[in-house]
Amino acid sequence: MSCRGRPKRVLAAAALGAVALVAAACGGGSGGQAAGKAPDYERALAGAPKPLAELYGQADELLPGGADAFRQRLAGLRGHPVVVNKWASWCGPCREEMPWFQSLSARLGKRIAFLGVNSKDNDDAARGFLEEFPLPYPSYSDPDQDIAEEMNATIGFPATAIYDSGGEQVHVQQGQYASRDALAADIQRYAR
């Protein structure tokens, strides 16, 4: 039996493996929906408590006000755990994570508040990102990372901070979560 055909088969198998890896890295294994395929937030969040309903009334808005406005919002949400995601339109891992925030905010948003913080970005690019990845909650504009500093989340992008129902920050994830399930596990563990 000749081994002459073997290198071609090995190369073909390696090429197929590489294609599968690239597809998975581009979101094939994200566990969320594709960009533009946001959940039905109106139905999912119907009946949310008043402070959360008011928050979700600002869906997809990019809010000004910096760290002071952010602190005021957190104070207004006392009684509910809060999950805050720092993102930027230019951040590849933020794009991969965003469908996870879309689905988890729809699933958990009647009990847990979600907020975004758009750091080191420009408002036009951020609004374009929010058109691509619609959210049921607002994001604060944070061009100089003042809010990120408040969150202890200045090392990289993305970052996620979790606050308990008393308003105490209880967890910070610097960098992207490995999976939607890892994000959900941290929310379950810390958002009390």
N, C-alpha and C positions, 0 to 999 in steps of 0.2 A: 504494500500500500504506500502510495506517495504522500509526502508531507507538503508538496508544493501548493496545494489549495488551502492549507491551514492558515498561513499568514493573512490571506485575504479574509477568511472567516473571522479571525481574531480581530482584525481591523474593523470589520463591519460590526461585530458585537461591541467593540469599544466605542465606535461612533454612535450606535444606538444608546448605549449607556450614557454617553456625554449629552445627547439630546434629552434624555429623561432627566438628568441632573439639572440642565438649564431650565427645562419646563418647571421643575419643582422650585427652583430658586426664583423664578419669575412669578410665583404665586400659586402654582398648581397645588401646593400642599398647605395653603394658608388657613384652611378651616373656616374661612369667611366667604362672603359673597364677593363677586367681582366689582371693580369700580363702577359706579353708576347704578348698581343694583342694591340700593339701600332698602332696609326693611320698611314696612308700613308703620312709621313712627306714630302717626295719629292714632291708629288702632291699638298699637302695642302700649302706648303710654296714656291712653284714655283713663281717667279716674285717678291720676297721680295726685298726691297731696299738694296743697296750694303752693308751697315754696318750690316744689319740683315742677309743677305745671307752669309757674311763672318763668322758671329757668328755661323750660322747653319752649316757651313762647318766644324765645330769642334764638331759635334754631338757626344755625349757619351764620349768625351775626359775628362780626369781628368788632369787639368792644374796645374802646379806649379806656384810659384811666390809670393804667399802670398798676403798681403794687398796691396802692391805696384802694383802688376799686376792687382788686382781687381779694384783699383782706376783708373788705366790707361784704363781698359776696359770700366768702366762706363763713363769716359771722351770721349772715342771713340764712345760711343752710344748716346751722346747728340743729341737732336732732336727727340729722341724716348723714350717713357716711358720704364722703365725696372722693371721687376718682378724677385726678387731673392729669391730662396727657399733654406734654410739651412736644410740639411738632413744628416742622417747617416744610414749605412746598418743595424745596430743593432736596429734601432728605429721602433717599431711597428706602431705608428701613421704616421710615414713617409711613410711606405709601403701602408697604407690606402689612404694617400693623393696623392701619386705619379701618379696614373691613372688620377687624376683631372688635374695635371700639364701636363700630356701627351696630354689630349684632348684639354685643353685650349690653350696650346702653338701651337698646330696645327691649331686651329680655329682663334687665334688672332695674330699669329706670324708674319704676314706681316706688322703689325702696331706697335706691342709691342715686345720688346726684353725680352727674358727669360734667366736666368742664374741659375746655381746651385752652392751651397757651401757645400762641404762634410766635416763636422767638427767632430773632436774627433773620427776618424775612421782610419783604415789602408787601404792603396791603393788597396790591393788585394781584400779585402771584398767589397770595394766601386765599383771596376770593376765588380765583380760578381753581385752586386745590379743593375748596369747599363745594364748588359746583361739581367737581369730579367725585368727591367723597362727601355727600351730604350727611350732616350730623343733626341730631335732634336738640343739640345744646350749643351755646355760644362758645367762642374762643376769645381770649383777651390778646390784644396786640402787645407784643413784648420785644420791640426791636433791639433793645439794649440788654436784654436778659435780666431786668430788675425783678420780674416775677419769678423767673427761673432761679434766681439767687434766693428769693424768699422760700422757694420749694426745696432748696438744697439740691438743685438739679442742673448744674452748669457744666458738667463734665462732657456730655455728648448729646446726641440726638438719636432717637427720641428719648424721653424720660417720662416716668409715670410716678406720681405721688399719690398716696392714699391717706385720707384723713378719717378718723373715727367720728362717730356721731356727736362727740363733745368738741369737735374742731381741732383735735390734736393730730399732728402729722405722725403717722405710725409706720410708714414704709416709703422708701424711694427705690425705684428701679432705674438705674442709669443704663441707658442703651435699650435696644430692642428686646422684647420678650422672644423666647425661642419658639413659642406657639401660642395660639389662641387659648389652649387649655392651661398653659402656664400663667397667662394673664388672668384667666378666670379663677384659677386656684389662689392667686395672691388676693384678688378681690374678695373671694370667700373667706380667706384667712384673716385679712386685715380690716375690711370694711364692715365694722360693727357699730 
